[in-house]
Amino acid sequence: MPAPTLRVRKSTAAAVAAVAGLAIVGTFAIDSTGAANAATTTTGTTATAATAATAAIVTGTHQAGGTSTQSDALVQFQRMTAAVARNAAAKPAAVSNAAQITDSRVVAAKAAAAKKAADAKAAAKADADRKAAAAKKAADARKAADAAAAKKAAAKQQAAAAPSGSPQQIAAQIVPAGQLASFSEIIFHESGWNVEAVNPSSGSYGLGQALPASKMASEGADWRTNPVTQIKWALNYMDSRYGSPNAAWQFWQAHNWY
């Protein structure tokens, strides 16, 4: 008794072909022991159905009169099921590759955001440093300008307060009022208020007749001609030697020198 044959349901073959991206050409016979049912009733993956159908085709027999066509169809179907298997195997890899691409994009986005934040922070710090440096420079400039102005004002005030006039007028501006009369008596008797007076016998010089004359350099390098310098020196001499011009004048009256 010849082995029973059964044509593969066209809907099953079409489904497998659609998954593999192929087309059905001709018809072919398969074993009736479950190949068609496996292709049409299985609830598993399309690859499983295609594999069952292929197994059935290998064990089946070709119908008479259609050997060449069925053989071509068999080869085509085998190729089709092989393509289905390859597609099924490639899907996990594709999913994994897509996940890796997504992860790498997320990492890159995070790195770019971190770099942007770091750049913004560095720019803000640089701007703050520039502003601080500019503020310090401005403060230093103001401080220097204030110091220069204060120095200029002090020099002006000092110049305005500097004694001026005749030697007698200058003495009135330097010597305390209670000592002025005695101071003036001594200077009058010693030099007659002549800044360049010289004692021919001793060589004493100036308003207070300093001996040697170079002693007056302690009050200024212009001691030879400046009455202010000479009066300051004479007053300091009287204070240091006698205690005051008044005491010096008393000594002078008793000894005709001081």
C-alpha positions as CSV (number, residue, x, y, z in Angstrom):
1,M,0.0,0.0,0.0
2,P,1.6,3.3,-1.0
3,A,2.4,5.8,1.7
4,P,-0.3,8.4,2.1
5,T,0.5,11.9,1.0
6,L,-1.0,15.3,1.8
7,R,-0.5,18.7,0.2
8,V,0.8,21.3,2.5
9,R,-1.9,23.8,3.2
10,K,-1.2,26.8,1.2
11,S,-1.9,29.2,4.1
12,T,0.8,27.5,6.1
13,A,3.4,27.7,3.4
14,A,2.4,31.3,2.7
15,A,2.9,32.2,6.3
16,V,6.4,30.7,6.4
17,A,7.3,32.3,3.1
18,A,6.1,35.7,4.3
19,V,8.4,35.4,7.4
20,A,11.3,34.4,5.1
21,G,10.5,37.0,2.5
22,L,10.1,34.3,-0.2
23,A,7.3,33.3,-2.6
24,I,5.5,29.9,-3.0
25,V,6.2,28.2,-6.3
26,G,4.3,25.0,-7.2
27,T,3.0,22.3,-4.7
28,F,4.6,19.5,-2.8
29,A,3.5,16.5,-0.7
30,I,4.4,15.9,2.9
31,D,3.9,13.1,5.4
32,S,0.4,13.1,6.8
33,T,1.7,12.2,10.3
34,G,1.6,15.7,11.6
35,A,3.8,18.0,9.4
36,A,0.9,20.0,8.1
37,N,-0.8,20.1,11.5
38,A,2.5,21.2,13.1
39,A,2.7,24.0,10.5
40,T,-0.8,25.2,11.1
41,T,-1.7,24.5,14.7
42,T,1.5,25.1,16.6
43,T,1.4,28.0,19.1
44,G,5.3,28.2,19.1
45,T,7.5,30.4,16.9
46,T,7.4,30.5,13.2
47,A,10.8,29.0,13.1
48,T,9.5,25.9,14.9
49,A,6.7,25.5,12.4
50,A,9.1,25.9,9.5
51,T,11.4,23.3,10.9
52,A,8.6,20.8,11.3
53,A,7.4,21.4,7.8
54,T,10.9,20.8,6.5
55,A,11.2,17.6,8.4
56,A,8.0,16.3,7.0
57,I,9.0,17.2,3.5
58,V,12.3,15.2,3.9
59,T,10.4,12.1,5.0
60,G,7.5,12.4,2.5
61,T,7.2,11.1,-1.0
62,H,6.7,13.1,-4.2
63,Q,3.5,12.6,-6.1
64,A,3.8,11.0,-9.5
65,G,3.9,13.3,-12.5
66,G,5.1,16.3,-10.5
67,T,8.6,15.2,-9.4
68,S,10.5,18.1,-11.0
69,T,8.2,20.8,-9.8
70,Q,7.9,19.4,-6.4
71,S,11.6,19.0,-6.1
72,D,12.1,22.7,-7.0
73,A,9.5,23.6,-4.5
74,L,11.2,21.5,-1.9
75,V,14.5,23.3,-2.4
76,Q,12.7,26.6,-2.3
77,F,10.9,25.7,0.9
78,Q,14.1,24.5,2.5
79,R,15.8,27.8,1.7
80,M,12.7,29.6,3.0
81,T,12.8,27.7,6.3
82,A,16.6,28.3,6.6
83,A,16.0,32.0,6.1
84,V,13.3,31.9,8.8
85,A,15.8,30.3,11.2
86,R,18.5,32.9,10.4
87,N,16.0,35.7,11.0
88,A,15.0,34.2,14.3
89,A,18.6,33.8,15.4
90,A,19.5,37.4,14.3
91,K,16.7,39.0,16.3
92,P,18.3,38.7,19.8
93,A,21.6,40.1,18.4
94,A,19.7,43.0,16.8
95,V,18.0,43.7,20.1
96,S,21.3,43.6,21.9
97,N,22.9,45.9,19.4
98,A,20.1,48.3,19.7
99,A,20.3,48.3,23.5
100,Q,24.1,48.9,23.3
101,I,23.6,51.8,20.9
102,T,21.0,53.2,23.3
103,D,23.2,52.8,26.3
104,S,26.2,54.4,24.4
105,R,24.0,57.4,23.4
106,V,22.8,57.8,27.0
107,V,26.4,57.7,28.3
108,A,27.5,60.2,25.6
109,A,24.6,62.5,26.5
110,K,25.5,62.4,30.1
111,A,29.2,63.1,29.4
112,A,28.2,66.1,27.1
113,A,26.0,67.5,29.8
114,A,28.7,67.1,32.5
115,K,31.2,68.8,30.2
116,K,28.8,71.6,29.5
117,A,28.2,72.1,33.2
118,A,32.0,72.0,33.9
119,D,32.7,74.5,31.2
120,A,29.9,76.8,32.5
121,K,31.4,76.6,36.0
122,A,34.9,77.4,34.8
123,A,33.6,80.3,32.7
124,A,31.8,81.7,35.7
125,K,34.9,81.4,37.9
126,A,37.0,83.0,35.3
127,D,34.5,85.9,35.0
128,A,34.4,86.3,38.8
129,D,38.3,86.3,38.9
130,R,38.4,89.0,36.2
131,K,35.9,91.1,38.1
132,A,37.8,90.6,41.4
133,A,41.1,91.6,39.7
134,A,39.5,94.7,38.2
135,A,37.9,95.7,41.5
136,K,41.3,95.3,43.3
137,K,43.1,97.3,40.6
138,A,40.5,100.1,40.9
139,A,40.8,100.0,44.7
140,D,44.6,100.2,44.5
141,A,44.4,103.0,42.0
142,R,42.0,104.9,44.3
143,K,44.2,104.3,47.3
144,A,47.3,105.5,45.4
145,A,45.4,108.6,44.2
146,D,44.2,109.3,47.8
147,A,47.7,108.9,49.1
148,A,49.1,111.3,46.5
149,A,46.4,113.8,47.2
150,A,47.0,113.6,50.9
151,K,50.7,114.0,50.4
152,K,50.2,117.0,48.2
153,A,47.8,118.6,50.6
154,A,50.3,118.0,53.5
155,A,53.1,119.6,51.5
156,K,50.8,122.5,50.6
157,Q,49.8,122.9,54.2
158,Q,53.4,122.7,55.4
159,A,54.4,125.3,52.8
160,A,51.6,127.5,53.9
161,A,52.6,127.0,57.6
162,A,56.3,127.5,57.0
163,P,57.7,130.7,58.7
164,S,58.2,133.6,56.4
165,G,59.2,137.2,56.5
166,S,62.2,138.9,58.1
167,P,64.3,137.0,60.7
168,Q,62.5,138.8,63.5
169,Q,59.1,137.8,62.0
170,I,60.2,134.3,61.5
171,A,61.4,134.1,65.2
172,A,58.0,135.3,66.3
173,Q,56.5,132.4,64.4
174,I,58.8,129.8,65.9
175,V,59.7,130.8,69.4
176,P,57.1,130.5,72.2
177,A,55.5,133.9,73.0
178,G,56.7,133.8,76.6
179,Q,60.3,133.2,75.5
180,L,60.4,135.5,72.5
181,A,61.6,138.7,74.2
182,S,64.6,136.9,75.8
183,F,65.4,135.1,72.6
184,S,65.3,138.4,70.6
185,E,67.7,140.1,73.1
186,I,70.3,137.4,72.7
187,I,70.1,137.3,68.9
188,F,70.2,141.1,68.7
189,H,73.4,141.2,70.9
190,E,75.1,138.3,69.1
191,S,74.5,139.1,65.4
192,G,72.2,142.1,65.1
193,W,69.8,139.8,63.2
194,N,72.3,139.3,60.4
195,V,72.0,135.8,59.0
196,E,75.6,135.9,57.7
197,A,77.3,137.6,60.7
198,V,80.8,136.3,61.4
199,N,82.9,136.8,64.5
200,P,86.3,137.7,63.2
201,S,88.1,136.5,66.3
202,S,86.3,133.2,67.0
203,G,84.7,132.4,63.6
204,S,81.3,131.9,65.1
205,Y,78.6,132.4,62.5
206,G,74.9,133.3,61.9
207,L,72.1,134.7,64.0
208,G,73.0,132.7,67.1
209,Q,76.7,132.7,66.4
210,A,77.2,129.0,66.3
211,L,80.7,127.8,66.9
212,P,81.6,126.0,64.8
213,A,79.1,127.2,62.3
214,S,78.6,123.7,60.9
215,K,76.7,122.7,64.0
216,M,73.6,124.3,62.4
217,A,73.6,121.6,59.8
218,S,71.7,119.5,62.3
219,E,68.7,121.6,61.4
220,G,69.2,121.8,57.7
221,A,71.7,121.8,54.8
222,D,70.8,125.5,54.1
223,W,72.1,126.7,57.5
224,R,74.4,129.3,55.9
225,T,71.6,131.4,54.5
226,N,68.2,130.3,55.8
227,P,67.0,132.2,58.9
228,V,64.5,129.5,59.7
229,T,67.2,126.9,60.0
230,Q,69.4,129.2,62.1
231,I,66.6,130.3,64.5
232,K,65.5,126.6,65.0
233,W,69.1,125.7,65.9
234,A,69.5,128.7,68.3
235,L,66.2,127.9,70.1
236,N,67.2,124.2,70.5
237,Y,70.6,125.2,71.8
238,M,69.2,127.6,74.4
239,D,66.6,124.9,75.5
240,S,69.2,122.1,75.7
241,R,72.0,124.2,77.5
242,Y,70.0,126.5,79.7
243,G,66.5,125.1,79.7
244,S,64.9,128.1,77.9
245,P,65.7,131.4,76.2
246,N,64.7,133.2,79.4
247,A,67.3,131.3,81.4
248,A,69.9,131.8,78.6
249,W,69.3,135.5,78.6
250,Q,69.9,135.7,82.3
251,F,73.2,133.9,81.8
252,W,74.1,136.2,79.0
253,Q,73.4,139.3,81.0
254,A,75.7,138.0,83.7
255,H,78.6,136.9,81.3
256,N,78.0,138.7,78.0
257,W,78.0,135.5,76.2
258,Y,75.9,132.3,76.3
